[in-house]
Amino acid sequence: MAVCGATTGETANVEIRAVYNKQASIIGAYLGTKAQLREMMKFMSLKKIKPVIDSKFMLSEAARAHERMEKNDHFGKILLNVYTH
């Protein structure tokens, strides 16, 4: 978990067991300069970052999607399709 620009306050609640169970790390980072922000926005516009999609579910299958997430049986994002056509 990388934390930067804590604009909502100084306190953050984190479920520490999840950090231990996943052997995760929490890293604090400064936000950067305006030039770095522009550079990042330019990079993002090139669409070089692609999310990992684990699975897709129709909105009517939201309970199944939630079960998959609760079981921690996924790698990547779980998508809900809200369109009917």
MARZASE-572374 format. One line per 8 residues: number of its first residue (from 1); their letters; for each residue x, y, z of C-alpha. Coordinates in nm, 2 decimals, decimal comma, padded with zeros to 4 digits. Layout:
<pts>
NUM> A> X:Y:Z | ...
</pts>
This chain:
<pts>
1> MAVCGATT> 00,00:00,00:00,00 | 00,14:00,34:-00,10 | 00,01:00,64:00,07 | 00,06:00,99:-00,06 | -00,11:01,32:-00,02 | -00,31:01,25:00,29 | -00,56:01,53:00,23 | -00,84:01,39:00,44
9> GETANVEI> -00,65:01,42:00,77 | -00,37:01,27:00,97 | -00,54:00,96:01,09 | -00,61:00,65:00,88 | -00,77:00,33:01,00 | -00,62:00,02:00,85 | -00,72:-00,34:00,93 | -00,37:-00,45:01,04
17> RAVYNKQA> -00,45:-00,82:01,01 | -00,50:-00,79:00,64 | -00,15:-00,63:00,62 | 00,00:-00,93:00,81 | -00,20:-01,19:00,62 | -00,09:-01,06:00,28 | 00,26:-00,99:00,40 | 00,20:-00,63:00,27
25> SIIGAYLG> 00,40:-00,32:00,33 | 00,28:00,04:00,39 | 00,49:00,31:00,24 | 00,44:00,68:00,28 | 00,54:00,90:-00,02 | 00,54:01,27:-00,09 | 00,32:01,38:-00,38 | 00,58:01,55:-00,60
33> TKAQLREM> 00,61:01,86:-00,81 | 00,37:02,01:-01,05 | 00,60:01,91:-01,34 | 00,60:01,55:-01,21 | 00,22:01,56:-01,20 | 00,21:01,67:-01,56 | 00,45:01,40:-01,66 | 00,24:01,14:-01,48
41> MKFMSLKK> -00,08:01,27:-01,65 | 00,09:01,25:-01,99 | 00,20:00,89:-01,92 | -00,15:00,80:-01,81 | -00,29:00,94:-02,13 | -00,07:00,69:-02,33 | -00,27:00,41:-02,16 | 00,05:00,21:-02,08
49> IKPVIDSK> -00,10:00,10:-01,74 | -00,34:-00,18:-01,79 | -00,54:-00,32:-01,49 | -00,54:-00,69:-01,43 | -00,90:-00,82:-01,47 | -00,97:-01,13:-01,27 | -01,33:-01,18:-01,36 | -01,65:-01,01:-01,49
57> FMLSEAAR> -02,00:-01,05:-01,35 | -02,34:-00,91:-01,45 | -02,48:-00,68:-01,18 | -02,74:-00,95:-01,11 | -02,45:-01,18:-01,00 | -02,31:-00,92:-00,76 | -02,35:-01,17:-00,47 | -02,12:-01,42:-00,65
65> AHERMEKN> -01,87:-01,15:-00,72 | -01,87:-01,05:-00,36 | -01,82:-01,42:-00,25 | -01,52:-01,44:-00,48 | -01,37:-01,13:-00,32 | -01,44:-01,24:00,04 | -01,27:-01,58:-00,03 | -00,97:-01,39:-00,15
73> DHFGKILL> -00,99:-01,62:-00,45 | -00,89:-01,36:-00,71 | -00,59:-01,19:-00,86 | -00,68:-00,85:-01,01 | -01,00:-00,66:-01,03 | -01,35:-00,81:-01,02 | -01,58:-00,62:-01,25 | -01,96:-00,57:-01,23
81> NVYTH> -02,13:-00,50:-01,56 | -02,41:-00,26:-01,50 | -02,52:-00,24:-01,87 | -02,80:-00,45:-01,99 | -02,73:-00,42:-02,36
</pts>
